[in-house]
Amino acid sequence: MPTLTKLYSMKEAALHNTPDDCWIVVDGKIYDVTAYLDDHPGGADVLLAVTGMDGTDEFEDAGHSKDAKALMKDYFIGELDLDEAPDMPEMEVFRKEQDKDFASKLVDYAVQYWAIPVAAAGISAVVAILYARRK
């Protein structure tokens, strides 16, 4: 049965980036390591370098022992919300000036797209002539 943990966004984890409030993300889990800064064998600077960020690569590169990984459970506070939608800029809607009457719009489209109906008529005429010659 899954355990329920608090979900945090990466944006929220990024706010905790000081020596007095230090969160790190490792493998999608969030740890509050503020109380552990002084006890960390590699020094506080190592943790502060990835505070408020995803430190998974740095954690794996350091080659932590099983004991170190077990110790992490004491500082676990939640998980990273992977379903968080990325910030997308709002779309601005611009409305073109509307033509006043339908007839002028129809004439504009006819002038602009004249090649398509002419090509269709030409191809149809060629196919009809070739079909008539075959019989």
VENFENHU-V398013 format. One record per pair of residues at least 24 apart in sequence whose C-alpha atoms are under 10 Angstrom apart, sorted by the first residue. I is the first residue (numbers start at 1). GAP is how many residues later the second one is. D is the distance in whole Angstrom. If there is no record, write none. Layout:
i->(I:I)
gap->(GAP:GAP)
d->(D:D)
This chain:
i->(4:4:5:5:5:5:5:5:6:6:6:6:6:6:7:7:7:7:7:7:7:7:8:8:8:8:8:8:8:9:9:9:9:9:9:9:10:10:10:10:10:10:10:10:11:11:11:12:12:13:13:13:13:13:14:14:14:14:14:15:15:15:16:16:16:17:17:17:17:17:17:18:18:18:19:19:19:19:19:21:21:22:22:22:22:22:23:23:23:23:23:23:23:23:23:23:24:24:24:24:24:24:24:24:24:24:24:25:25:25:25:25:25:25:25:25:25:25:25:26:26:26:26:26:26:26:26:26:26:26:26:27:27:27:27:27:27:27:27:28:28:28:28:28:28:28:28:29:29:29:29:29:29:29:29:30:30:30:30:30:30:30:30:31:31:31:31:31:31:31:31:32:32:32:32:32:32:33:33:33:33:33:34:35:36:36:36:40:54)
gap->(74:75:24:71:72:73:74:75:24:71:72:73:74:75:70:71:72:73:74:75:76:77:69:70:71:72:73:74:76:70:71:72:73:74:75:76:42:43:44:69:70:71:72:74:41:42:73:40:68:38:39:40:41:67:36:37:38:39:40:36:37:38:35:36:37:31:32:33:34:35:36:30:33:34:25:26:28:29:32:30:31:25:26:28:29:30:24:25:27:28:29:30:31:52:53:54:24:25:26:27:28:29:30:31:32:51:52:25:26:27:28:29:30:31:34:51:53:54:55:24:27:28:29:30:31:32:33:34:46:53:54:27:28:29:30:32:33:52:53:26:27:28:50:51:52:53:54:25:27:47:48:49:50:51:52:24:42:45:46:47:48:49:50:41:42:43:44:45:46:47:48:40:42:43:44:45:46:39:41:42:43:44:41:40:36:38:39:28:26)
d->(9:10:10:10:8:5:7:10:10:7:5:6:9:9:9:6:5:6:5:9:10:10:9:7:6:5:5:9:9:9:6:5:8:9:7:10:8:8:8:10:7:8:9:9:9:9:10:8:10:9:5:7:9:9:10:7:4:6:9:9:6:10:7:5:9:8:9:8:5:5:8:7:7:8:8:9:9:7:9:9:9:8:7:9:6:7:9:9:9:5:5:8:10:9:10:9:9:10:6:5:5:6:6:6:9:10:10:8:8:7:6:5:6:7:10:10:10:8:8:10:9:6:5:4:8:9:7:9:10:9:9:8:8:6:9:9:10:9:9:8:10:8:9:6:5:8:8:9:10:7:8:6:4:6:9:9:10:8:6:6:5:5:6:7:8:9:5:4:5:7:9:10:9:5:7:6:9:9:9:6:9:10:9:9:10:10:8:10:10)
